[in-house]
Amino acid sequence: MQKREQYKRMLRFLLSVFFLAAETGMFYYVWMSRYSGLMEKPFQRKGNWLMAAFYVLFLVLFAHMYSGWKIGALKAFHLIYSQGLSLLFANAMMYVVITLLTKKFQVFWPLLLMFLAQCVFACAWGMWSTGCYLRAYPPRRVLMVYGDRPNTGLAGKFHSRADRFVICETIHISEGMERIAEKISRYEGVVIGDIPTPFRNKILKYCYEKSVRTYTSPKISDILIRSAESQHLFDTPILLSRNVGLTFEQKIVKRMIDILFSGIALLPALPIMGAVALCIRAEDGGSVLYRQKRLTQGGKEFFVYKFRSMREDAEKDGIARLAGERDERITKTGRVIRALRLDELPQLFNILKGDMSIVGPRPERPELAEKYEDRIPEFMYRLKVKAGLTGYAQVYGKYNTTAYDKLRLDLMYIQNYSLKQDFEIMFRTVQILFMKESTEGVGEGQIAATGEEGRVKNSLASYKEKTG
């Protein structure tokens, strides 16, 4: 298997080039036959080639943003979905270019028909390329090393990708490093669960020595160190962690973008908000909006505004709880607007006001945050930046992702903040709107998504050992 690893990138590259060539060929045909002659002075050969180059550039950029080149890493459906979104945005950008070149709006049905043909090809290509990849690289046989903490959550996630991983055996750290090393030699990878840091370091060093790949679930301290800056002040390596969240300059630029984008977004959003409001009022005659106290940067409390998606007496018992998978409190209109995230639209006014940002950690309710902090004291680290309408954890996690996993995702965003990352998250938010798993509710009887501990009846007692 290891001997063939070096060809994995080459296979992905060739399959991607084939896709690019086919999709660009379709665009080039439509451009030459439908749009090129509409210019006052049509391009010569090199000009037409430049248009094809622009198309390739847009398609590569959007496909990279939506992970459309991760053949084998994504399931076939998600690969096709990612490429479909990439084609949609690339074609939209090229229509803007065509409009500028011809100096007026042109009919778009040729591009629409082309897009439909491209989607059909993308479906065939996605299934075929995934099949080719899996035949060349069958699921990796791995060993899972676990400790005293429950590992069912991590194991379940690996089992859900049986096309990529097969956990052939598990072993407890109590069997000793010698026994674990013997087991490691039989497999192609090691999944390192939640085990004490000293033992984890031994396994990592051993696997590095033997060139065996590892899959390690990071601790909070790992994420903080990962973003550290290398310093060469002495003849000993030093890692600098500033630990201040965003810099002053980053805060200024981020606020300017928040005002600009939320103001622009309100223009098309207002008619949609009006329609949603009518549907909510027509269903049960209740209030359209509801406000709820949430936390933002520095633990400051503010009122977030959302469209009401539940019955007005949803929490008449006074207990704060997340929505369940088959929650009877959710109204018919509520199910639709929650699935499409339309219930979040009033938060554009929160962004303009300055309580929130477009991108940032999800604003939690104070009572839920208090429960999380009882088990995870580090949960307050998320408050280094303003809460966001969308964010890293929302894009890469799910509604029912555990609190600890959400914390780690949010810290990865905070510690590695960049303007480029903000724009990527905005675009990827479009991708998750129609993905069912991103809006799944928490399990039955679970008040808050506190994680594995919530599903195994709070069996995680001492959290300090967990974070090493």
KEMARKE-70556 format. One record per residue (C-alpha): residue in one letter; x, y, z. Coordinates in nm, 2 decimals. Each point is the difference from the previous one (the first is absolute). Example, Ala and Ser with C-alpha at 12.3 -4.5 7.8 and 13.67 -1.06 7.14 Angstrom:
2
 code      x      y      z
    a   1.23  -0.45   0.78
    s   0.14   0.34  -0.07
//
This chain:
468
 code      x      y      z
    m   0.00   0.00   0.00
    q   0.28   0.24   0.10
    k   0.17  -0.05  -0.34
    r  -0.31   0.12  -0.18
    e  -0.06   0.30   0.23
    q   0.23   0.21  -0.22
    y  -0.23  -0.04  -0.30
    k  -0.32   0.10   0.19
    r   0.05   0.37  -0.08
    m   0.08  -0.08  -0.36
    l  -0.32  -0.20  -0.04
    r  -0.21   0.29   0.15
    f   0.18   0.25  -0.22
    l  -0.07  -0.20  -0.32
    l  -0.37  -0.05   0.09
    s  -0.03   0.37   0.08
    v   0.17   0.10  -0.32
    f  -0.24  -0.22  -0.20
    f  -0.30   0.17   0.18
    l   0.15   0.35  -0.07
    a   0.06  -0.07  -0.37
    a  -0.35  -0.14  -0.06
    e  -0.18   0.29   0.18
    t   0.22   0.26  -0.15
    g  -0.05  -0.15  -0.35
    m  -0.38   0.04   0.05
    f   0.04   0.36   0.10
    y   0.24   0.07  -0.29
    y  -0.26  -0.14  -0.25
    v  -0.28   0.22   0.15
    w   0.22   0.31   0.00
    m   0.11  -0.05  -0.36
    s  -0.34  -0.09  -0.13
    r  -0.23   0.24   0.20
    y   0.19   0.29   0.15
    s   0.33   0.07  -0.17
    g  -0.16   0.15  -0.31
    l  -0.21   0.25   0.21
    m   0.31   0.21   0.08
    e   0.07   0.32  -0.20
    k   0.34  -0.14  -0.09
    p   0.00  -0.38   0.05
    f   0.31  -0.15   0.15
    q   0.27  -0.17  -0.21
    r   0.12  -0.34   0.10
    k   0.21   0.11   0.30
    g  -0.29   0.20   0.14
    n  -0.23  -0.30  -0.01
    w   0.27  -0.21   0.17
    l   0.01   0.27   0.27
    m  -0.37  -0.04   0.06
    a   0.05  -0.38   0.04
    a   0.29   0.08   0.24
    f  -0.23   0.22   0.21
    y  -0.26  -0.27   0.02
    v   0.26  -0.25   0.11
    l   0.12   0.25   0.27
    f  -0.35   0.05   0.14
    l  -0.08  -0.37   0.00
    v   0.33  -0.09   0.17
    l  -0.05   0.27   0.27
    f  -0.36  -0.09   0.08
    a   0.06  -0.37  -0.01
    h   0.29   0.04   0.23
    m  -0.22   0.21   0.24
    y  -0.27  -0.27   0.00
    s   0.25  -0.29   0.02
    g  -0.10  -0.12  -0.35
    w   0.34  -0.15  -0.07
    k   0.00  -0.23   0.31
    i  -0.07  -0.31  -0.20
    g  -0.02  -0.30   0.24
    a   0.00   0.22   0.30
    l  -0.36   0.10  -0.06
    k  -0.29  -0.23  -0.08
    a  -0.11   0.00  -0.36
    f  -0.32   0.20   0.08
    h   0.19   0.27   0.18
    l   0.27   0.01  -0.27
    i  -0.28   0.05  -0.26
    y  -0.17   0.26   0.21
    s   0.32   0.19   0.05
    q   0.08   0.01  -0.37
    g  -0.36   0.10  -0.08
    l   0.03   0.31   0.22
    s   0.34   0.07  -0.15
    l  -0.14  -0.01  -0.35
    l  -0.30   0.22   0.10
    f   0.23   0.27   0.13
    a   0.25  -0.03  -0.28
    n  -0.27   0.04  -0.26
    a  -0.15   0.29   0.19
    m   0.34   0.18   0.00
    m   0.05  -0.07  -0.37
    y  -0.35   0.15  -0.07
    v   0.12   0.31   0.17
    v   0.31   0.00  -0.22
    i  -0.21  -0.05  -0.31
    t  -0.23   0.29   0.09
    l   0.30   0.23   0.05
    l   0.16  -0.11  -0.33
    t  -0.32   0.04  -0.21
    k  -0.11   0.31   0.20
    k  -0.36  -0.12   0.06
    f  -0.18  -0.28   0.17
    q  -0.02  -0.31  -0.23
    v  -0.24  -0.29   0.01
    f   0.12  -0.25   0.25
    w  -0.19  -0.31  -0.12
    p   0.31  -0.14  -0.19
    l   0.20   0.02   0.32
    l  -0.29  -0.16   0.19
    l  -0.03  -0.29  -0.25
    m   0.38  -0.03   0.02
    f  -0.02  -0.01   0.38
    l  -0.26  -0.29  -0.01
    a   0.23  -0.20  -0.24
    q   0.29   0.07   0.23
    c  -0.19  -0.12   0.30
    v  -0.08  -0.33  -0.18
    f   0.36  -0.04  -0.08
    a   0.10   0.09   0.36
    c  -0.23  -0.28   0.13
    a   0.16  -0.26  -0.23
    w   0.35   0.13   0.07
    g  -0.05   0.01   0.38
    m  -0.12  -0.37   0.01
    w   0.26  -0.12  -0.24
    s   0.29   0.19   0.15
    t  -0.09  -0.11   0.35
    g  -0.03  -0.36  -0.12
    c   0.34   0.02  -0.17
    y   0.16   0.14   0.32
    l  -0.16  -0.26   0.23
    r   0.12  -0.28  -0.23
    a   0.35   0.13   0.00
    y  -0.01   0.08   0.37
    p  -0.23  -0.22   0.20
    p  -0.10   0.09   0.36
    r   0.30   0.04   0.22
    r   0.03  -0.26   0.28
    v   0.06   0.18   0.33
    l   0.06  -0.07   0.37
    m  -0.18   0.20   0.26
    v   0.18   0.08   0.33
    y  -0.23   0.11   0.28
    g   0.01   0.08   0.37
    d  -0.24   0.03   0.28
    r  -0.22   0.25  -0.18
    p  -0.29  -0.12  -0.22
    n   0.12  -0.04  -0.36
    t  -0.34  -0.09  -0.16
    g  -0.05   0.35  -0.15
    l   0.34   0.01  -0.18
    a  -0.04  -0.37  -0.10
    g  -0.35   0.07  -0.14
    k   0.13   0.28  -0.21
    f   0.27  -0.22  -0.15
    h  -0.25  -0.28  -0.06
    s  -0.23   0.25  -0.19
    r   0.28   0.02  -0.26
    a   0.04  -0.37  -0.07
    d   0.11   0.09  -0.35
    r   0.31   0.15   0.15
    f   0.07  -0.17   0.33
    v  -0.04  -0.34   0.16
    i   0.07  -0.01   0.37
    c   0.12  -0.36   0.01
    e   0.10  -0.01   0.37
    t  -0.01   0.21   0.31
    i   0.25  -0.01   0.29
    h   0.00   0.16   0.34
    i   0.31   0.19   0.12
    s   0.01  -0.22   0.31
    e   0.15  -0.28  -0.22
    g   0.33   0.20  -0.01
    m   0.21   0.16  -0.28
    e   0.17  -0.32  -0.10
    r  -0.33  -0.18  -0.07
    i  -0.14   0.31  -0.18
    a   0.32   0.02  -0.22
    e  -0.04  -0.36  -0.10
    k  -0.36   0.07  -0.10
    i   0.09   0.32  -0.19
    s   0.23  -0.20  -0.23
    r  -0.30  -0.19  -0.14
    y  -0.19   0.30  -0.12
    e   0.02   0.29  -0.24
    g  -0.10   0.27   0.25
    v  -0.07   0.07   0.37
    v  -0.30   0.19   0.14
    i   0.10   0.16   0.33
    g  -0.30   0.06   0.22
    d  -0.03   0.21   0.31
    i   0.30  -0.13   0.20
    p   0.24   0.17   0.25
    t   0.26   0.22  -0.17
    p   0.32  -0.18   0.11
    f  -0.13  -0.33  -0.15
    r  -0.12   0.17  -0.31
    n   0.34   0.16  -0.06
    k   0.17  -0.34   0.02
    i  -0.24  -0.14  -0.27
    l   0.05   0.31  -0.22
    k   0.38  -0.03   0.02
    y  -0.01  -0.37  -0.07
    c  -0.23   0.04  -0.30
    y   0.22   0.28  -0.13
    e   0.31  -0.23   0.03
    k  -0.18  -0.28  -0.19
    s  -0.16   0.23  -0.26
    v  -0.35  -0.11   0.11
    r  -0.27   0.27  -0.05
    t  -0.21   0.10   0.31
    y  -0.34   0.16   0.04
    t   0.00   0.19   0.32
    s  -0.29   0.19   0.16
    p   0.16   0.33   0.12
    k  -0.02   0.13   0.35
    i  -0.06   0.37   0.07
    s   0.37   0.05   0.07
    d   0.09  -0.15  -0.33
    i  -0.21   0.26  -0.19
    l   0.16   0.28   0.20
    i   0.35  -0.11  -0.07
    r  -0.08  -0.08  -0.37
    s  -0.06   0.37  -0.06
    a   0.31   0.12   0.17
    e   0.26   0.21  -0.17
    s   0.36  -0.13  -0.03
    q   0.26   0.23   0.17
    h   0.38  -0.02  -0.04
    l   0.11   0.21   0.29
    f   0.24  -0.26   0.14
    d   0.16  -0.32  -0.12
    t  -0.31  -0.18   0.14
    p  -0.33   0.00  -0.20
    i  -0.26   0.22   0.16
    l  -0.37   0.00  -0.08
    l  -0.19   0.33   0.05
    s  -0.38  -0.01   0.07
    r  -0.14   0.35   0.03
    n  -0.33  -0.12   0.14
    v  -0.19   0.33  -0.06
    g  -0.25  -0.11  -0.27
    l  -0.01   0.24  -0.29
    t   0.24   0.29  -0.04
    f  -0.12   0.36  -0.01
    e   0.04   0.02  -0.38
    q  -0.18  -0.32  -0.05
    k  -0.29   0.12   0.22
    i  -0.03   0.32  -0.21
    v   0.00  -0.18  -0.34
    k  -0.24  -0.26   0.13
    r  -0.25   0.26   0.13
    m   0.01   0.19  -0.34
    i  -0.07  -0.33  -0.18
    d  -0.29  -0.08   0.24
    i  -0.16   0.34  -0.07
    l   0.05  -0.02  -0.38
    f  -0.12  -0.36  -0.04
    s  -0.29   0.00   0.24
    g  -0.13   0.33  -0.16
    i   0.02  -0.15  -0.35
    a  -0.15  -0.33   0.12
    l  -0.30   0.18   0.14
    l  -0.11   0.12  -0.34
    p  -0.10  -0.35  -0.14
    a  -0.08  -0.13   0.35
    l  -0.27   0.25   0.08
    p  -0.27  -0.14  -0.24
    i   0.09  -0.36   0.12
    m  -0.03   0.12   0.36
    g  -0.34   0.15  -0.08
    a  -0.13  -0.33  -0.15
    v   0.13  -0.20   0.30
    a  -0.17   0.24   0.24
    l  -0.33  -0.05  -0.18
    c   0.03  -0.38   0.01
    i   0.08   0.00   0.37
    r  -0.29   0.23   0.09
    a  -0.24  -0.20  -0.23
    e   0.08  -0.33   0.16
    d  -0.09   0.07   0.37
    g  -0.05   0.38   0.02
    g   0.29   0.03   0.25
    s   0.29   0.24   0.01
    v   0.23   0.00  -0.31
    l   0.33   0.07   0.18
    y   0.14  -0.10   0.33
    r   0.30   0.13   0.18
    q   0.23  -0.20   0.22
    k   0.29   0.09   0.22
    r   0.33  -0.12  -0.14
    l   0.38   0.04   0.07
    t   0.25   0.17  -0.22
    q   0.36   0.13   0.03
    g   0.13   0.02   0.36
    g  -0.32  -0.16   0.14
    k  -0.21   0.31  -0.08
    e  -0.37  -0.08  -0.02
    f  -0.22   0.12  -0.28
    f  -0.34  -0.09  -0.15
    v   0.01  -0.19  -0.32
    y  -0.30   0.02  -0.24
    k  -0.14  -0.30  -0.19
    f  -0.31  -0.10  -0.18
    r  -0.21  -0.21   0.24
    s   0.01  -0.37  -0.12
    m  -0.15  -0.16   0.32
    r  -0.32   0.03   0.19
    e  -0.01   0.31   0.22
    d  -0.01  -0.22   0.31
    a   0.29  -0.21  -0.11
    e   0.19   0.05   0.33
    k  -0.29   0.07   0.24
    d   0.18  -0.22   0.26
    g   0.29   0.24  -0.01
    i   0.26  -0.26  -0.10
    a   0.23   0.09  -0.28
    r   0.04  -0.28  -0.25
    l   0.11  -0.04  -0.36
    a  -0.24  -0.12  -0.27
    g  -0.03  -0.38  -0.03
    e   0.00  -0.21  -0.32
    r  -0.38  -0.04   0.01
    d  -0.08   0.30   0.23
    e  -0.38   0.05   0.02
    r   0.05   0.36   0.11
    i   0.11   0.10  -0.36
    t  -0.28   0.14  -0.22
    k  -0.06  -0.10  -0.36
    t   0.14   0.33  -0.12
    g   0.28  -0.03   0.25
    r   0.12  -0.33  -0.15
    v   0.03   0.17  -0.34
    i   0.18   0.31   0.11
    r   0.23  -0.19   0.23
    a   0.10  -0.23  -0.28
    l   0.08   0.30  -0.22
    r   0.14   0.20   0.28
    l  -0.25   0.28  -0.07
    d  -0.07   0.03   0.37
    e   0.34   0.16   0.04
    l  -0.06   0.29  -0.24
    p  -0.10   0.26   0.27
    q   0.35  -0.04   0.14
    l   0.12   0.22  -0.29
    f  -0.13   0.29   0.22
    n   0.20  -0.13   0.29
    i   0.31   0.01  -0.22
    l  -0.07   0.36  -0.11
    k  -0.05   0.09   0.37
    g   0.34  -0.15   0.08
    d  -0.11  -0.27   0.24
    m   0.11  -0.27  -0.25
    s   0.22  -0.06  -0.30
    i  -0.08  -0.18  -0.32
    v   0.26  -0.27   0.09
    g   0.07  -0.11   0.35
    p  -0.09  -0.26   0.27
    r  -0.37  -0.08   0.04
    p  -0.15   0.23   0.27
    e  -0.10  -0.22   0.29
    r  -0.27   0.06   0.26
    p   0.15   0.09   0.34
    e  -0.17  -0.29   0.18
    l   0.12  -0.25  -0.25
    a   0.35   0.15   0.00
    e   0.00  -0.04   0.38
    k  -0.08  -0.37  -0.04
    y   0.28  -0.04  -0.25
    e   0.25   0.18   0.21
    d  -0.08  -0.23   0.30
    r   0.14  -0.29  -0.20
    i   0.23   0.19  -0.24
    p   0.15   0.31   0.18
    e   0.18   0.08  -0.33
    f  -0.33   0.06  -0.17
    m   0.03   0.37   0.08
    y   0.30   0.02  -0.23
    r  -0.25   0.04  -0.29
    l  -0.08   0.35   0.13
    k   0.33   0.14  -0.12
    v  -0.18   0.13  -0.31
    k  -0.36   0.11  -0.08
    a  -0.27  -0.26  -0.06
    g  -0.08  -0.06  -0.36
    l  -0.29  -0.06  -0.23
    t   0.20  -0.28  -0.15
    g   0.33  -0.15   0.10
    y   0.27  -0.27  -0.02
    a  -0.19  -0.23   0.23
    q  -0.33   0.05  -0.19
    v   0.17  -0.08  -0.33
    y   0.21  -0.29   0.10
    g  -0.22  -0.13   0.28
    k  -0.37  -0.07   0.04
    y  -0.28   0.14   0.21
    n   0.04  -0.29   0.24
    t   0.38  -0.01   0.00
    t   0.12  -0.04   0.36
    a   0.09   0.31   0.20
    y   0.36  -0.11   0.03
    d   0.04  -0.05  -0.37
    k  -0.17   0.33  -0.07
    l   0.25   0.16   0.24
    r   0.29  -0.15  -0.19
    l  -0.13   0.11  -0.33
    d  -0.06   0.35   0.12
    l   0.35   0.02   0.15
    m   0.15  -0.11  -0.33
    y  -0.18   0.30  -0.16
    i   0.11   0.25   0.27
    q   0.36  -0.12   0.01
    n   0.04  -0.01  -0.37
    y  -0.21   0.31  -0.09
    s   0.04   0.15  -0.34
    l  -0.22   0.21  -0.24
    k   0.04  -0.28  -0.26
    q  -0.15  -0.25   0.25
    d  -0.30   0.23   0.06
    f  -0.08   0.01  -0.37
    e   0.04  -0.37  -0.03
    i  -0.24  -0.06   0.29
    m  -0.25   0.23  -0.16
    f   0.01  -0.19  -0.33
    r  -0.01  -0.34   0.17
    t  -0.31   0.11   0.20
    v  -0.18  -0.02  -0.33
    q   0.12  -0.35  -0.04
    i  -0.15  -0.13   0.33
    l  -0.34   0.16  -0.04
    f  -0.14  -0.30  -0.18
    m   0.20  -0.27   0.19
    k  -0.24  -0.18   0.24
    e   0.27  -0.10   0.25
    s   0.09   0.36   0.06
    t  -0.34   0.06   0.16
    e  -0.05  -0.32   0.19
    g  -0.14   0.04   0.35
    v   0.14  -0.14   0.32
    g  -0.09  -0.34   0.12
    e  -0.32  -0.08   0.19
    g   0.01   0.13   0.36
    q   0.31   0.19  -0.05
    i  -0.04   0.36   0.14
    a   0.33   0.13  -0.14
    a   0.25  -0.13  -0.24
    t   0.26  -0.05   0.27
    g   0.15  -0.28  -0.21
    e   0.09  -0.36   0.06
    e  -0.06   0.06   0.37
    g  -0.37   0.09  -0.07
    r  -0.06  -0.33  -0.19
    v   0.17  -0.23   0.25
    k  -0.17   0.14   0.31
    n   0.27   0.24   0.10
    s   0.26  -0.27   0.04
    l   0.29   0.25  -0.06
    a   0.08   0.11   0.35
    s   0.34   0.17   0.03
    y   0.05   0.22  -0.31
    k   0.34   0.13   0.10
    e   0.17  -0.32  -0.09
    k  -0.17   0.01  -0.34
    t   0.17   0.32  -0.12
    g   0.34  -0.09   0.13
//
